[in-house]
Amino acid sequence: MYDFDFEKPSTIDEAVAALSSEGAQALGGGQTLIPTLKQRLNMPEKLVSLTGIAEMKGVSSDGGTMKIGGGTTHGTVAKEAKGSFAGLSKLASLIGDPAVRNRGTIGGSLANNDPAACYPSACMATGATIRTNSREIAADDFFDGLFTTTLGEGEIITGIDFPVPQASDYQKFEQPASRFPLVGVFVAKYGDRVGVAVTGAGEDGVFRWAEAEEALAGNFSADAVSGLTHSADGLINDLHGTAEYRAHLIGVLTKRAVAAAS
């Protein structure tokens, strides 16, 4: 490690002020940032911990919307969403291991935007809104490529608003060493539409599978997507799996998610 300043504000305003100084970086659960600090791949002059901000924690429901604070841990999401939003609860329960789920936060995961992170698929499929200290951003406008979002300098994710679907499920083909998805698919059914989003497979990160969404909107069943094949173009091709293999998994996991949600 190396020398750096550390602040732990108790309010969002205090955190924004602390992050305004040069070389400052926000710290959520630290599940990605701390390892990069140890390897000196990231060397901020100041860490601003968001773990002491009570207003950024917790899960609540407002009509048909589930509101989750940006500082809420995966474990809490898994527990609190279980009764009303089964797909999101399942997704959170499959992240990492118990240690990761008790430290990592939903806001930290979304801000990092790892191409194999699980939450982005839920945000895209549901049409969630990411709230920050200064604005609201639609999920379709938030993710901007590998490890990149449209967050501005010093902008903090304070919460996420999920429209709760009528039915949902998340299917994850796990890379056993990292427990990240080699491919993950989130399916969410609403009265007038179906969202299907894929993580772990795209060269540019999370994306929606429009063809599957159209097929499922008229017939929400595994049969509706049984004849669909996702193109291998634009998919990751690495030592864990070829682009063609990932394309095959997208189809398989989508069918499984629809069957489980049904």
PyMOL commands that set and color helices and strands:
alter all, ss='L'
color gray80, all
select helices_A, chain A and resi 12-19+33-38+54-56+74-80+86-93+98-103+106-112+119-126+139-142+210-218+222-225+243-261
alter helices_A, ss='H'
color red, helices_A
select strands_A, chain A and resi 5-7+24-27+46-49+59-62+65-69+129-132+136-138+157-163+167-174+181-189+194-199+207-208
alter strands_A, ss='S'
color yellow, strands_A
deselect
rebuild
show_as cartoon
